[in-house]
Amino acid sequence: MSIQKSKITLLEEISTLIRREHYSLSTERTYCAWVRQFVKFHHMQTREILLFLKI
């Protein structure tokens, strides 16, 4: 029986980073909305997102 690691989504990671920097909730929501729009516009999949973020 294997232990499953919880997968942190891109938006959860962004939210965590924004909260760590003590930005407002509205800023967090706006940034997450921008990321969602960017990913949707470019039809990016998980692997593509990871490659993009490593650049």
C-alpha positions, 0 to 999 in steps of 0.5 A: 500500500503506497502513501499518496502525496497531496498534489498542490495545484498551481493556483494553491501554490500562487495563493500560498506565495501571495499570502506569505508576502501579506498581500490583500485577498483581492490581490490574491484573487486577481492574480489567480484569475490572471493565471487562470485566464493565461492558462486557458487562453494558451490551452496549456496543460500541466506539463506545458505550465511547468515547462513555462514556469521553469524558463 
